[in-house]
Amino acid sequence: MIDFDLLSRSPVFKGITPDHLKAIMQEIHYQVKNFGKNEMVVHSGDECSRLFIVLEGSVKGEMADYTGKTIKIEDITAPRPLAAAFLFGVNNRFPVTVITNEPVRLLCIERSEFLKILQQDSQILTNYLNSISSRAQFLSQRIRFLSFKTIRQKIAHYLLDLAGDRLAVVELPLSQAQLAEFFGVTRPALARALGELDQEGLIQVQRRVIRIQDKGKMNELLKG
């Protein structure tokens, strides 16, 4: 069974009532697949021929850098889609390996069936276009982030991005362990780098709350 209240909150189906969404889904063929914890859903390079939407649980997207080290790109929770931007196109293959964080249920819609939905409902078409545009922007930012060579640069970029132009104090949305995985570094290495920046007076760390003491010097770090 599908929770249509939840599915209607997916970026793809935003603004569609649960009843209308149920009626739409009754007109197409789809599958619901179950995965256990730490199972691979797709491998990087696999053909992206179906739209996947997380109905329950969460998955993570990972890719290997040029040294072979695995870097987590992001966690994807219900009811978000997986790699929606790669469903169409010439080289429509998954850019990352997707692995479950916990038991997961996925809605699977073949590309041809999803195309029927897009042709019939302009709201879903608009949602889909907005969704893939947002994903392209996110991936561009993530690529820039991964281009920084040192942990200090990654920390500086991450904190400045969280703070924006106005804020000086930010609360980390991730634990140090999650942040280390996001950065592709070990937890001790991350803790050491944060401690160094604190001792140098660039930031002040109080558990998850971080005050940026000197944005100018933090920006200088990004220039190498």
Buried (B, 14 or more C-beta within 10 A) or exposed (E): EBBBEBBBBBBBBBEBEBEBBBEBBEEBEBEEEEBEEEEEBBEBEBEBEBBBBBBBBBBBBBBEEEEEEEBBBBBBEBBBBBBBBBBBEEEBBBBBBBBBBEEBBBBBBBBEBBBBBBEEBEEBEEBBEEBBEEBEEEBEEBEEBBEBEEBBBBBBBBBBEBBEEEEEEBEBEBEBEBBBBBBBBEBEEBBEBBEBBBEEEBBBBEEEEBBBBBBEBBEEBBEE
